Amino acid sequence: MGKVSETQQEWKRGNLFCLAVVVWLCSSLLSQAAYIAFYGVPYDAVALLKELGPVYYAVLIFELLMWMGIGSVVFMRFAKKVIPTYQSPLPSA
């Protein structure tokens, strides 16, 4: 038999971030599905956020930062694919 698997390399930060995003999105979907199963209607996001009061702004900032992080990771991965790898670095003077 050949080599079945190589040794596990350390996970890169980008991979862990992507896994965290997937877990976050899946948990949101499951939470929404459970709420619909119990009450028959989806979340009323505006009512939930109004109940938070002043904490609403912290939640809003946190969510915006999360989406900006997701967007930057997607952009960086896309940029790495688009930029040719055969470019030589600038010569030092």
GROMACS elastic network, one bead per residue, 0.5 to 0.9 nm:
[ bonds ]
;  ai    aj funct       b0    kb
    1     4     6  0.78787   500
    3     6     6  0.73032   500
    5     8     6  0.84516   500
    6     9     6  0.85327   500
    8    11     6  0.83673   500
    9    12     6  0.87790   500
   11    14     6  0.82769   500
   11    15     6  0.65064   500
   11    16     6  0.68390   500
   12    15     6  0.53702   500
   12    16     6  0.65206   500
   12    17     6  0.87250   500
   13    16     6  0.51748   500
   13    17     6  0.61022   500
   13    18     6  0.86378   500
   14    17     6  0.50124   500
   14    18     6  0.61600   500
   14    19     6  0.86036   500
   14    73     6  0.74137   500
   15    18     6  0.51113   500
   15    19     6  0.61978   500
   15    20     6  0.85915   500
   16    19     6  0.50503   500
   16    20     6  0.61175   500
   16    21     6  0.86396   500
   17    20     6  0.50152   500
   17    21     6  0.62338   500
   17    22     6  0.86745   500
   17    70     6  0.84038   500
   17    73     6  0.85396   500
   18    21     6  0.50834   500
   18    22     6  0.62355   500
   18    23     6  0.86478   500
   18    70     6  0.82217   500
   18    73     6  0.85053   500
   19    22     6  0.50625   500
   19    23     6  0.61586   500
   19    24     6  0.84994   500
   20    23     6  0.51139   500
   20    24     6  0.60388   500
   20    25     6  0.86138   500
   21    25     6  0.61121   500
   21    26     6  0.84896   500
   21    66     6  0.89416   500
   21    70     6  0.76858   500
   22    25     6  0.51946   500
   22    26     6  0.60220   500
   22    27     6  0.84587   500
   23    26     6  0.51355   500
   23    27     6  0.59925   500
   23    28     6  0.85149   500
   24    27     6  0.52641   500
   24    28     6  0.62634   500
   24    29     6  0.87778   500
   25    28     6  0.50991   500
   25    29     6  0.62877   500
   25    30     6  0.86972   500
   26    29     6  0.50756   500
   26    30     6  0.61249   500
   26    31     6  0.84571   500
   27    30     6  0.50752   500
   27    31     6  0.59496   500
   27    32     6  0.84761   500
   28    31     6  0.50940   500
   28    32     6  0.61291   500
   28    33     6  0.85597   500
   29    32     6  0.51182   500
   29    33     6  0.61006   500
   29    34     6  0.86063   500
   30    34     6  0.60862   500
   30    35     6  0.85430   500
   31    34     6  0.51519   500
   31    35     6  0.61845   500
   31    36     6  0.86318   500
   32    35     6  0.51089   500
   32    36     6  0.61857   500
   32    37     6  0.85777   500
   32    42     6  0.64773   500
   32    43     6  0.68251   500
   33    36     6  0.51208   500
   33    37     6  0.61005   500
   33    38     6  0.87367   500
   33    42     6  0.79647   500
   34    38     6  0.62989   500
   34    39     6  0.86141   500
   35    38     6  0.52563   500
   35    39     6  0.59574   500
   35    40     6  0.74012   500
   35    41     6  0.74086   500
   35    42     6  0.65889   500
   35    43     6  0.71349   500
   36    39     6  0.52632   500
   36    41     6  0.50191   500
   36    42     6  0.53011   500
   36    43     6  0.78002   500
   37    40     6  0.57112   500
   37    41     6  0.81104   500
   38    41     6  0.84581   500
   39    42     6  0.78914   500
   41    44     6  0.85468   500
   42    45     6  0.88761   500
   43    46     6  0.87872   500
   43    47     6  0.85881   500
   43    48     6  0.78930   500
   44    47     6  0.55071   500
   44    48     6  0.63207   500
   44    49     6  0.87770   500
   45    48     6  0.51028   500
   45    49     6  0.61226   500
   45    50     6  0.85756   500
   46    49     6  0.52145   500
   46    50     6  0.61314   500
   46    51     6  0.87095   500
   47    50     6  0.51160   500
   47    51     6  0.63244   500
   47    52     6  0.89771   500
   48    51     6  0.53121   500
   48    52     6  0.68329   500
   49    52     6  0.52679   500
   49    53     6  0.72432   500
   49    55     6  0.86522   500
   49    56     6  0.58824   500
   49    59     6  0.86432   500
   50    53     6  0.56284   500
   50    54     6  0.87247   500
   50    56     6  0.72037   500
   51    56     6  0.83438   500
   52    55     6  0.54881   500
   52    56     6  0.54004   500
   52    59     6  0.89585   500
   53    56     6  0.56597   500
   53    57     6  0.83773   500
   54    57     6  0.61301   500
   54    58     6  0.77871   500
   55    58     6  0.52913   500
   55    59     6  0.63930   500
   55    60     6  0.86487   500
   56    59     6  0.51314   500
   56    60     6  0.60502   500
   56    61     6  0.86192   500
   57    61     6  0.60849   500
   57    62     6  0.84823   500
   58    61     6  0.51487   500
   58    62     6  0.60680   500
   58    63     6  0.85551   500
   59    62     6  0.50893   500
   59    63     6  0.61017   500
   59    64     6  0.85538   500
   60    63     6  0.52032   500
   60    64     6  0.61512   500
   60    65     6  0.86175   500
   61    64     6  0.50990   500
   61    65     6  0.61448   500
   61    66     6  0.86104   500
   62    65     6  0.51248   500
   62    66     6  0.62150   500
   62    67     6  0.87721   500
   63    67     6  0.62694   500
   63    68     6  0.85640   500
   64    67     6  0.51864   500
   64    68     6  0.61077   500
   64    69     6  0.85449   500
   65    68     6  0.50107   500
   65    69     6  0.60729   500
   65    70     6  0.85833   500
   66    69     6  0.50599   500
   66    70     6  0.61996   500
   66    71     6  0.85623   500
   67    71     6  0.60117   500
   67    72     6  0.85056   500
   68    72     6  0.60638   500
   68    73     6  0.86108   500
   69    72     6  0.51247   500
   69    73     6  0.62113   500
   69    74     6  0.86033   500
   70    73     6  0.52545   500
   70    74     6  0.62257   500
   70    75     6  0.85588   500
   71    74     6  0.51534   500
   71    75     6  0.60175   500
   71    76     6  0.85321   500
   72    76     6  0.59767   500
   72    77     6  0.85122   500
   73    76     6  0.51196   500
   73    77     6  0.61517   500
   73    78     6  0.85023   500
   74    77     6  0.52398   500
   74    78     6  0.61182   500
   74    79     6  0.85395   500
   75    78     6  0.50496   500
   75    79     6  0.59746   500
   75    80     6  0.85813   500
   76    80     6  0.61500   500
   76    81     6  0.86996   500
   77    80     6  0.52008   500
   77    81     6  0.64857   500
   77    82     6  0.88512   500
   78    81     6  0.52147   500
   78    82     6  0.62930   500
   78    83     6  0.87268   500
   79    82     6  0.50867   500
   79    83     6  0.59644   500
   80    83     6  0.55244   500
   80    84     6  0.79760   500
   80    85     6  0.83882   500
   81    84     6  0.74653   500
   81    85     6  0.86299   500
   82    85     6  0.88989   500
   83    86     6  0.89145   500
   83    87     6  0.85465   500
   84    87     6  0.62570   500
   85    88     6  0.83274   500
   88    91     6  0.85088   500
   89    92     6  0.89346   500
